[in-house]
Every structure is written in C-alpha cells, then in structure tokens.
Amino acid sequence: MMHAVLQYPIFGPEISCPHCRQVLPALMLTDTYLCHRHGAFEANSETEELVHLQSGRHWRQWEGEWYRQHTHPDGIWFEIHEALDRLYAEGFRATRVVIAHRYQALLGTYLERTAPGDKNNGRHAGLLRLYGLPVEFGPGSSEDPQWRVVNFLLDKEPGLPNHSPYSRFFE
C-alpha cells in the first residue's frame, strides 16, 4: 500500500497560487497543482521550485510566501516598483533597497550611479541607485538561506501624514 503523503507533490496536498493566492489542489500521483485561473504549476522536487507551465516562470517559497525567481532585469524592477507603491499606499516611504546578491550580475550595469562629487547626495554619493533610492546587494545565499529565495527587502520609515496623492480631492 502506498503512503498518502507520497501521492502528492513536494509542497503537499494544496498550496496558494503565486499569482492570485487562491488555494490550489495538487493532482494526485503527479507533481502538478492546478489553478482554474492561471493553469498548471509543476513542483520540481530537486530544485524545490514551482514552475508555471504556460509562462515558464519559476517560484520559490520562503516562510509561506512565494517569490518569483527573475531572469531579466525588467521583472525585478517591476516587482520593486509595485512594492514601493504598496509601501506608499500604507503611509511609508522607502529609504533603501537591498537586493539579493544573486541578481548583482543581472542588475549591476543597469543601476544608476551617483557621481562621487555630487554634493546633493551627501553621504550617498558614489552609490548605486534605483528609483532614486540607495541600493545594496544582500549577503550571499551561503551566508543567509533567506537570500536564496527572497528577491529584495525595502528599508522604510513613516511617510507624510497625507500619503495618498489623491487626498487633496477628499478634504
């Protein structure tokens, strides 16, 4: 008799969809999860990745959250831009972006560099920047396993009291 746990993919009998967060059932005796909205996702037990079969996008999980693994600078730029928008909507502003070290070769040449002699940047002169924010690359994945999965982190601080660009219309 086959043990019930062995009948499911590596992530168990169900997961949340990386796109829409709906609960996805595993297809028994396969390595596949099926989202009625986004299609099939295949679990790769060797890499511990979830692969969206239609697009070929890869996802990894850290502490219950799915993180897309990027292969092109535009993907991670877009993800950072969305996170900055969410932060702003919550009343915060970002002060720094820490990007996973594994993306340094992918992004390094595309980031803005502040001129070392630029007096307007003060202590941030000569640093890499993205969307006007200082950028640093996180530790290697051998130093911190979180950075094998997580793409970036934003340092934040409280923003302005009227943080919405539309607040003037509702006063």
N, C-alpha and C positions, 0 to 999 in steps of 0.2 A: 504494500500500500504506500502511495506517495504522500509525503507530509504536505499539508495545506500551504505552508509558508513557501515551499519550493515551487508552487504553481504560479506565483506572482513575480513580476519584475523586482529589481533590487530595491525600489522605493516603497514596496508594499502594495496592498490592495487598492489604494487610491491616493491621489496627490491633488494639489491645486494646480490649475492651469497657469503656466508662467505669464500668459497674456491677460486672461480675464479673471483669474483666481477662482473660477468655478471648480467644484470637486470633479475630478476625472477618475472614472473607474479603470482599473487595469483589466486588460483582456487576458483571461486565464490561459496558462500554458504558452504565453508569448512574452516578449519584452516590451509590450506596447500599452500605452494609455491613450484613450480616445476622448477628445473634446468635440462636442457636437458643433461648436462654433469655429474652432481652429484646426480641426483634423487630428491626425495621429502624431504622437510623440513616442519615440523609441528610447528605452533606457539602455545605456551601454554600461554593463557591469565592470568592464575593465577600466574605463576612464571615469566612472561614476558621473556621467553626463546624461542629460536628457536632450535628444535631438528632435527638432521639429522636422518631420519628413518632407513637407512641402517646400520649406524655405532653406533647410539645411542649417538653421541656427542652432547653436549649442548653448545649453544652460547647465549651471551647477548650483547646488543647494548649500546654503550656509545658515544654520540656526533657523530652519524652516522657511527661508526666503529663497526664491530662485533668482539667479544673477546670469544675465546673458554674457556669453564669452565672445568678445568682439574680435573681428579680423580686419576691420577697416576703421580708420580714424573717424569717419562720419558717424558711425554707430555710437561710439563712446561720447563724442561731442554732443550728439543729440540727447543721450541719456543724462549727461551732466546738465545740459540746458533745462531739461524737464525737472530735474531735482532742484535746480536753482529757482525755477518758477514755483514749485511746491513750497519751498522754504519761504519765499517772499509772501506767498498767499497765507502762510501760517504766522506771519509777523516777524520773521527773522531775516537776516542778511548773512550771506556767506563772507568769510574773511580769508579763507584759504581752501584750496583743493589739493587733496592728497590722492594721487592716482597709483594704482598697483604697479609695482616695478616691472611686471611682465609686459606692460604697454609702453615702456620707455622708448624702445626702438621704433614702435609704430607711430608714436605721437611726437617724439622729441624734436624732429625737424619742422613740425607744423606749429609749434607753440610760439607765441610772441616772446621776444626778449626785450627787457627794458634796458636802455642804454646805461652803462655804469656811470656816466657823467650827468644823468638826468636828475636834476635837483628836486623835481616834483615828486619823485618816487621815494625819496628819503632812504630808509633802511631796506627798501625792496628793490633798489637799483641793481641791475645785473641779473635779476631772477627771471625764470620762465613764468609766463602768464597765460591764462585762458579766460576769456570774457572779462578781462581786467583784473582777475584775481591771481595772487601768487600761487604757483604750482610747485608741488614737491612730489617725488616718487616715493612710495611706501617701501618698507623693508622687503627683502626677497621672501619668497614663499617658504624657503627652508628655515627662515628666522621666525616667521609667524604664519601658521597654516591658513588663517583667515584670508591672507592675500593671494592664495591660490584660487579663490573663488570671488571675493568682493572686488569690484572694479575701481571704486573710489570712495572717499569719505569727504564730507564738507565740514570744515570748522565754521561755527555760526555764532552769532550774537543777536540779541534783540534788535529789531529794526525800528523804524519810525512808528509812532502810535497809529497814524492813519496810513497803514501799509498798502492798502489797495489803491491802484491807480484810478479806480472809479469812485472812491469815497467822496470826492467833491460833488458828485451828482446826487448823493443821498444824504446830504447835510440838511 
